[in-house]
Structures are given as structure tokens and as C-alpha cells.
Amino acid sequence: MSPNDERNLRRALEFADELGDMIAERGITRDQILSDRFIQWALTTPIYNVGEFTSHVSKELRAEHAEIPWSRVAGTRHRLVHDYDGTNWEIIADIALHDMPDYAEQLRALLSLES
């Protein structure tokens, strides 16, 4: 793994973990994500930061670990930043509560393999 890939993965993992910690510490629920504008805005920043760092992972590493949803994660960042057709908060709730913890575990496992 290149130093740049490692740095990008570690930064993505850092933001994913911070998101999970924030949700757990504040007891944020799906209903709150769907209805509370402040929570919506607070969750989108770490999600798009994860996507940004993911988008800079090399094509070679992505190909070696095709089981990781690189494009979905990076694509979520683009949709949030550019607000194509508005934000679907149901999808963001699924990402924040379910997909992001799974992605963080995939990154953690990949980083431990390479250490």
C-alpha cells in the first residue's frame, strides 16, 4: 500500500469513526436524521469527508479490494456536495446508521492487513 493510500484510508476511517461516535454519544435516531435539520447538517460533513478521502484511493488498491464499495462511498460525497435532486434523508440515515460502520470495519481490516 502506498503512503498516500494509507493516509487517505486512515483519514476516511477517522471521519467514519467520529460519525459513529457522534451518533452513539448523542443517541441520534433515524427519526431525528429524517426530521432535524441541525442533525442532518452535522452528519453530512463527516460523510462527505469520508467520500473525499475515499475518492483519492488509488485505482490499484481499489482493484485489489473490489469487495469494498469505493465508488458508492465516493459517489455519496458527490451527491451531497452537489445536491443532485435534493438529499434523500432516508438514504443518508441508512448510510450513517448501517453502511458507514460496515465501511469503517472494512477499512480497519484492510489497514491491519497492510501493517
CYANA upper distance limits for C-alpha pairs under 8 A (distance plus 0.5 A):
  1 MET  CA      5 ASP  CA      6.80
  1 MET  CA      6 GLU  CA      7.00
  1 MET  CA     61 LEU  CA      7.76
  1 MET  CA    114 GLU  CA      7.24
  2 SER  CA      6 GLU  CA      6.75
  3 PRO  CA      7 ARG  CA      6.61
  4 ASN  CA      8 ASN  CA      6.62
  4 ASN  CA     57 VAL  CA      8.20
  5 ASP  CA      9 LEU  CA      6.54
  5 ASP  CA     56 HIS  CA      8.06
  5 ASP  CA     57 VAL  CA      5.76
  5 ASP  CA     58 SER  CA      7.00
  5 ASP  CA     61 LEU  CA      8.31
  6 GLU  CA     10 ARG  CA      6.55
  6 GLU  CA    111 LEU  CA      7.85
  7 ARG  CA     11 ARG  CA      6.65
  8 ASN  CA     12 ALA  CA      6.60
  8 ASN  CA     53 PHE  CA      5.57
  8 ASN  CA     54 THR  CA      7.09
  8 ASN  CA     56 HIS  CA      7.26
  8 ASN  CA     57 VAL  CA      6.93
  9 LEU  CA     13 LEU  CA      6.54
  9 LEU  CA     53 PHE  CA      7.40
  9 LEU  CA     54 THR  CA      7.30
  9 LEU  CA     57 VAL  CA      7.86
  9 LEU  CA    107 LEU  CA      7.15
  9 LEU  CA    111 LEU  CA      8.16
 10 ARG  CA     14 GLU  CA      6.55
 10 ARG  CA    107 LEU  CA      8.47
 10 ARG  CA    111 LEU  CA      8.41
 11 ARG  CA     15 PHE  CA      6.87
 11 ARG  CA     50 VAL  CA      7.96
 11 ARG  CA     53 PHE  CA      7.14
 12 ALA  CA     16 ALA  CA      6.66
 12 ALA  CA     49 ASN  CA      7.42
 12 ALA  CA     50 VAL  CA      4.89
 12 ALA  CA     51 GLY  CA      7.89
 12 ALA  CA     52 GLU  CA      8.47
 12 ALA  CA     53 PHE  CA      5.97
 12 ALA  CA     54 THR  CA      6.92
 13 LEU  CA     17 ASP  CA      6.47
 13 LEU  CA     50 VAL  CA      7.76
 13 LEU  CA    104 ALA  CA      6.11
 13 LEU  CA    107 LEU  CA      6.98
 13 LEU  CA    108 ARG  CA      7.76
 14 GLU  CA     18 GLU  CA      6.64
 15 PHE  CA     19 LEU  CA      6.62
 15 PHE  CA     46 PRO  CA      5.89
 15 PHE  CA     47 ILE  CA      8.00
 15 PHE  CA     49 ASN  CA      7.24
 15 PHE  CA     50 VAL  CA      6.44
 16 ALA  CA     20 GLY  CA      6.84
 16 ALA  CA     46 PRO  CA      7.24
 16 ALA  CA     47 ILE  CA      7.70
 16 ALA  CA     50 VAL  CA      6.90
 16 ALA  CA    100 MET  CA      6.79
 16 ALA  CA    101 PRO  CA      7.62
 16 ALA  CA    104 ALA  CA      6.48
 17 ASP  CA     21 ASP  CA      6.57
 17 ASP  CA    101 PRO  CA      8.16
 17 ASP  CA    104 ALA  CA      7.40
 18 GLU  CA     22 MET  CA      6.51
 18 GLU  CA     46 PRO  CA      8.05
 19 LEU  CA     23 ILE  CA      6.73
 19 LEU  CA     43 LEU  CA      7.41
 19 LEU  CA     46 PRO  CA      6.62
 19 LEU  CA     47 ILE  CA      8.17
 19 LEU  CA     96 ALA  CA      7.96
 20 GLY  CA     24 ALA  CA      6.66
 20 GLY  CA     96 ALA  CA      8.04
 20 GLY  CA     97 LEU  CA      8.31
 20 GLY  CA    100 MET  CA      8.34
 20 GLY  CA    101 PRO  CA      7.33
 21 ASP  CA     25 GLU  CA      6.37
 22 MET  CA     26 ARG  CA      6.55
 23 ILE  CA     27 GLY  CA      6.20
 23 ILE  CA     28 ILE  CA      5.49
 23 ILE  CA     29 THR  CA      8.39
 24 ALA  CA     28 ILE  CA      7.22
 28 ILE  CA     32 GLN  CA      6.86
 28 ILE  CA     33 ILE  CA      7.78
 29 THR  CA     33 ILE  CA      6.91
 30 ARG  CA     34 LEU  CA      6.78
 30 ARG  CA     93 ALA  CA      6.36
 30 ARG  CA     97 LEU  CA      8.23
 31 ASP  CA     35 SER  CA      6.73
 32 GLN  CA     36 ASP  CA      5.75
 32 GLN  CA     39 ILE  CA      7.56
 33 ILE  CA     37 ARG  CA      8.31
 33 ILE  CA     39 ILE  CA      6.53
 33 ILE  CA     40 GLN  CA      6.16
 33 ILE  CA     89 TRP  CA      7.43
 33 ILE  CA     92 ILE  CA      8.45
 33 ILE  CA     93 ALA  CA      6.55
 34 LEU  CA     40 GLN  CA      8.05
 34 LEU  CA     89 TRP  CA      6.05
 34 LEU  CA     90 GLU  CA      7.13
 34 LEU  CA     93 ALA  CA      7.71
 36 ASP  CA     40 GLN  CA      6.75
 37 ARG  CA     41 TRP  CA      6.72
 38 PHE  CA     42 ALA  CA      6.63
 39 ILE  CA     43 LEU  CA      6.59
 40 GLN  CA     44 THR  CA      6.80
 40 GLN  CA     89 TRP  CA      8.35
 41 TRP  CA     45 THR  CA      7.38
 42 ALA  CA     46 PRO  CA      8.26
 43 LEU  CA     47 ILE  CA      7.00
 43 LEU  CA     96 ALA  CA      7.96
 44 THR  CA     48 TYR  CA      6.54
 44 THR  CA     80 LEU  CA      7.76
 45 THR  CA     49 ASN  CA      6.65
 46 PRO  CA     50 VAL  CA      6.63
 47 ILE  CA     51 GLY  CA      6.85
 47 ILE  CA     76 THR  CA      8.34
 47 ILE  CA     77 ARG  CA      7.29
 47 ILE  CA     96 ALA  CA      8.18
 48 TYR  CA     52 GLU  CA      6.54
 48 TYR  CA     74 ALA  CA      8.46
 48 TYR  CA     76 THR  CA      7.52
 48 TYR  CA     77 ARG  CA      4.76
 48 TYR  CA     78 HIS  CA      8.17
 48 TYR  CA     80 LEU  CA      7.33
 48 TYR  CA     81 VAL  CA      7.87
 49 ASN  CA     53 PHE  CA      6.80
 49 ASN  CA     77 ARG  CA      7.82
 50 VAL  CA     54 THR  CA      6.56
 50 VAL  CA     73 VAL  CA      7.92
 50 VAL  CA     74 ALA  CA      8.18
 50 VAL  CA     77 ARG  CA      8.20
 51 GLY  CA     55 SER  CA      6.53
 51 GLY  CA     73 VAL  CA      5.69
 51 GLY  CA     74 ALA  CA      4.60
 51 GLY  CA     75 GLY  CA      7.57
 51 GLY  CA     76 THR  CA      7.08
 51 GLY  CA     77 ARG  CA      5.33
 51 GLY  CA     78 HIS  CA      8.41
 52 GLU  CA     56 HIS  CA      7.38
 52 GLU  CA     74 ALA  CA      6.76
 52 GLU  CA     77 ARG  CA      6.96
 53 PHE  CA     57 VAL  CA      7.54
 54 THR  CA     70 TRP  CA      7.05
 54 THR  CA     73 VAL  CA      7.46
 54 THR  CA     74 ALA  CA      6.29
 55 SER  CA     70 TRP  CA      7.96
 55 SER  CA     71 SER  CA      8.16
 55 SER  CA     74 ALA  CA      5.63
 57 VAL  CA     61 LEU  CA      7.41
 57 VAL  CA     62 ARG  CA      7.48
 58 SER  CA     62 ARG  CA      6.83
 59 LYS  CA     63 ALA  CA      6.56
 60 GLU  CA     64 GLU  CA      6.75
 61 LEU  CA     65 HIS  CA      6.76
 62 ARG  CA     66 ALA  CA      6.24
 62 ARG  CA     68 ILE  CA      8.17
 62 ARG  CA     70 TRP  CA      7.38
 66 ALA  CA     70 TRP  CA      8.43
 68 ILE  CA    103 TYR  CA      8.03
 68 ILE  CA    106 GLN  CA      7.48
 69 PRO  CA     73 VAL  CA      6.83
 69 PRO  CA    103 TYR  CA      8.41
 70 TRP  CA     74 ALA  CA      6.69
 71 SER  CA     75 GLY  CA      6.18
 72 ARG  CA     76 THR  CA      6.60
 73 VAL  CA     77 ARG  CA      7.34
 74 ALA  CA     78 HIS  CA      7.28
 75 GLY  CA     79 ARG  CA      6.80
 76 THR  CA     80 LEU  CA      6.67
 77 ARG  CA     81 VAL  CA      6.59
 78 HIS  CA     82 HIS  CA      6.42
 78 HIS  CA     83 ASP  CA      8.42
 79 ARG  CA     83 ASP  CA      5.85
 79 ARG  CA     84 TYR  CA      6.21
 79 ARG  CA     87 THR  CA      8.25
 80 LEU  CA     84 TYR  CA      8.08
 80 LEU  CA     87 THR  CA      7.24
 83 ASP  CA     87 THR  CA      6.57
 87 THR  CA     92 ILE  CA      8.48
 88 ASN  CA     92 ILE  CA      7.06
 89 TRP  CA     93 ALA  CA      6.42
 90 GLU  CA     94 ASP  CA      6.87
 91 ILE  CA     95 ILE  CA      6.68
 92 ILE  CA     96 ALA  CA      6.49
 93 ALA  CA     97 LEU  CA      6.39
 94 ASP  CA     98 HIS  CA      5.93
 94 ASP  CA     99 ASP  CA      6.90
 95 ILE  CA     99 ASP  CA      4.99
 95 ILE  CA    100 MET  CA      6.02
 96 ALA  CA    100 MET  CA      6.00
 96 ALA  CA    101 PRO  CA      8.10
 97 LEU  CA    101 PRO  CA      7.63
 98 HIS  CA    102 ASP  CA      7.14
 99 ASP  CA    103 TYR  CA      6.62
100 MET  CA    104 ALA  CA      6.55
101 PRO  CA    105 GLU  CA      6.86
102 ASP  CA    106 GLN  CA      6.87
103 TYR  CA    107 LEU  CA      6.77
104 ALA  CA    108 ARG  CA      6.56
105 GLU  CA    109 ALA  CA      6.58
106 GLN  CA    110 LEU  CA      6.64
107 LEU  CA    111 LEU  CA      6.55
108 ARG  CA    112 SER  CA      6.69
109 ALA  CA    113 LEU  CA      6.71
110 LEU  CA    114 GLU  CA      6.92
111 LEU  CA    115 SER  CA      6.79
